[in-house]
Amino acid sequence: MKRIVLTSFAAVGLMITGLNAQEVKARQENQQDRIAQGVQSGQLTAGETANLEHKETNLNREVRHDRRANGGNLTNKEKAQINRQQNRLSRQIYNKKHNGRTQ
């Protein structure tokens, strides 16, 4: 009986981790799409685009590094930190798209 309960908890833990990984990836893709839309509409200059892409690349690299260090998973602390960084990047995308500079 204990084995079944432990296996169930492990399976739920893996599903939760998988959902969070999917959420991080979906958010990265969403932000990448927002940058691309800003380029297409002319709301982002070449310099702004390069800056945002560089920050996005660094964040993606950090996520990969954290996952590699933890056997493919992110700790709760790392998830919170990545969420804060994604929030900051999201605000930067918005601000750069709405600062009046056009290409």
Secondary structure, 3 states (H helix, E strand, C coil): CHHHHHHHHHHHHHHHHHHHHHHHHHHHHHHHHHHHHHHHHCCCCHHHHHHHHHHHHHHHHHHHHHHHHCCCCCCHHHHHHHHHHHHHHHHHHHHHHCCCCCC
